[in-house]
Amino acid sequence: MSAKIAIIGLGRIGSTVLEQLQGRQRQGIDIVCVGELQDTPGRRKAQAAGLPVLGLDQVAAKGGEVDMIFDMTGIPGVRKELREKLHSSGNTHTVVVPENVAYLIWALLAGEHVPDRDHRSGY
């Protein structure tokens, strides 16, 4: 079994998550696609690795091809939009990883402290 992951937001934190999770198929981790609107170094790395760069609608429509979405944008509206798109597409398989869990994983992968963020904004 593998965990099929999409990463939304490839700024500093999302790029680190991408870098640390790429190439871990033997551990059951498979990055399926990413989402990033801007031309960031993380987006360029994903494209160079052959990962599809998709919009939120496309990610939500993947259904069982994506087990979990790491929203690393830090924007509550993006999480809300992702959930709405998952619902409207009938995707009951994919989950959006709670923000505090996503940042905890980032901190563990990067050897950083968990960011001082207000996690009351939902997950």
SVG drawing of the C-alpha trace seen along z (x, -y; Angstrom):
<svg xmlns="http://www.w3.org/2000/svg" viewBox="-21 -34 38 36">
<polyline fill="none" stroke="black" stroke-width="0.4" points="0.0,0.0 1.2,-3.5 0.1,-7.0 -0.8,-9.0 -0.2,-12.6 -0.9,-16.0 0.8,-19.1 -0.8,-22.5 1.4,-25.5 5.0,-25.3 6.5,-28.2 9.3,-27.8 7.4,-25.2 5.6,-23.3 8.8,-23.1 10.6,-21.5 7.8,-19.0 8.0,-18.1 11.8,-17.8 11.7,-15.6 8.9,-13.3 10.1,-12.8 11.8,-9.6 10.3,-7.8 8.2,-5.3 10.0,-2.4 8.6,-3.8 5.1,-3.9 5.0,-7.6 4.0,-8.7 3.6,-12.4 0.9,-12.3 0.6,-16.0 1.1,-19.5 -0.7,-22.8 1.0,-26.2 -0.1,-29.3 3.1,-31.2 6.4,-30.5 8.3,-29.4 11.4,-27.3 9.2,-24.5 7.0,-24.6 10.0,-24.4 11.4,-21.4 8.0,-19.6 7.9,-20.3 11.5,-19.1 10.5,-15.9 7.6,-15.4 4.9,-16.0 1.7,-17.4 0.9,-20.9 -2.9,-21.1 -5.6,-23.4 -7.8,-22.7 -10.6,-21.4 -8.3,-18.9 -6.8,-17.7 -10.3,-17.2 -11.5,-15.3 -8.7,-12.8 -10.8,-10.8 -9.0,-7.7 -5.8,-8.7 -5.1,-11.0 -5.4,-9.8 -4.4,-13.1 -3.8,-16.7 -1.2,-18.7 -2.4,-22.3 0.8,-24.2 -0.5,-27.6 -1.4,-28.8 -4.6,-30.3 -7.8,-29.2 -9.8,-30.0 -7.8,-27.5 -8.6,-24.7 -12.3,-25.7 -12.2,-25.7 -10.5,-22.4 -13.2,-20.8 -16.0,-22.4 -14.4,-21.0 -13.9,-17.6 -17.6,-17.6 -18.9,-18.9 -16.9,-16.4 -18.2,-13.5 -14.7,-12.7 -15.3,-11.1 -11.9,-9.3 -9.4,-12.2 -8.8,-14.0 -7.2,-17.4 -4.6,-17.0 -5.3,-19.3 -3.0,-22.3 -1.4,-21.7 -0.6,-18.1 0.9,-19.3 3.1,-21.8 4.1,-19.3 5.2,-16.9 7.1,-19.8 8.9,-20.6 9.9,-16.9 11.1,-16.6 13.0,-19.9 14.4,-19.7 12.7,-23.0 10.5,-24.3 6.7,-24.1 5.7,-27.5 4.0,-29.8 0.6,-29.9 -2.9,-30.3 -4.4,-26.8 -7.8,-27.8 -8.6,-28.8 -9.8,-25.3 -8.1,-22.4"/>
</svg>
